[in-house]
Amino acid sequence: MHPNTPSSKPLTADDMSRIVEMAWEDRTSFDAIQAQFELNEAAVIDLMRLHMRPSSFRMWRKRMAGRTTKHAALRTAVHLRHRARHTRQ
């Protein structure tokens, strides 16, 4: 289990892969990740740090620093619903 994980349920490899995918997506908020996996923003950042190359992690953090879409409280009504491209019909 991850140190910042409030849940007693350990994360599977599939869970970690999905969390990394969701965190990498610009429009998926940290709140959505927390609702689904019970990981707060700090835990997601730690997980990304562990599962990415250092240069990729720095690039991701730089991108996330300026994104209002990663925080539900800062989102506008336009960003309230997001579906991944591969699930659109």
C-alpha positions, 0 to 999 in steps of 0.5 A: 500500500502507498504511504499516503493511501487513506484506504486499507485496500491495496492498489493492484497493478491495474489500479496504479496504471489507471491512476497514472493514465487519469493523472496524465490526462489534463481534464481528469481532476484530482477529485475524480481520482480521489473519488474512485481510488481514495487517493488525495492529490499528494498521494497521486503525485507520489505515485506518479513520481515512483512510476515515471522517469524523473524527466517525465515527472518534472514535465508532468508537474510543470504541466499540472501546475497551470491546469485549472481542470485538475482541480474541480473547485477551479473548473468552469461549467464547460469542464464538468463532464469528461469522457476519454476519447476512446469511450466516445461514440 
